[in-house]
Amino acid sequence: MTAPQFILSPLGEELVVLARADYDSLVSAAGLLDDEDADDVAIYDARMADVEGSQPLPVAVSAEVLKGSSLLKALRTWRGLSQVQLAQAAAIGQGFLSDLERNAKRPGAETAEALAAALDVPVAWIR
């Protein structure tokens, strides 16, 4: 352990400067390792595992979602389909498709599969 430096701040507070290794050693010895950091690492690792096994969205679709479009609407316009065309291809009503695009309703498993097939995208993008 190297000797710490003691500094007096302009406000009169006494500050201590330690080498990083000394700080880490003290924190570890005191059992102060932050559980929140471990939780953050676990969440990050889980998300990265999800990403590694999935297809990324096309740039044009991501751009539309960032502008405020729903993912379903962005996918439909990316494929160059009207609501009527997609609704017919997925065997659902155009009004129901409109509700899905506005996130007023959620698709069931069969509907999600039909929409994914009609859009030629992974079903995970629809759910």
C-alpha positions, 0 to 999 in steps of 0.5 A: 500500500502506498502512502495516501495524500491528504489535501485540504480543499478550498472549502476546508474539507480534508480529502484523501488521495489513494492509488487505485489498487489501494482503493480497490483493495480497501473496498474489497476488504470492506465488502462494499462491492456494489451489488448494483454493478453486478446486476448491471453486468448481468443485464448487459450480458443477457442483452448481448446474448440476445443480440448475438442470436438475432438479426439486426433491424435494417437501417431504414426500419430503425430510422423510421422507429426512431422518428416515431413509427411503430416497428410494424408500420416501419416494416410495412413501409420498408417492404413497400406495402399498403395497409390493405396489401399487408392485411390481405397477405396476413388474412386480417382486417385492415382496421385491425392492422391499423390498431396493431400499427398504432399499438392500440392492440397486440397481435396474437401468436397466429397473427404475428406469424402471419404478419412475419410471413407476409413481411418476410421477417423474423416473427420476433420482430412482430411480437 
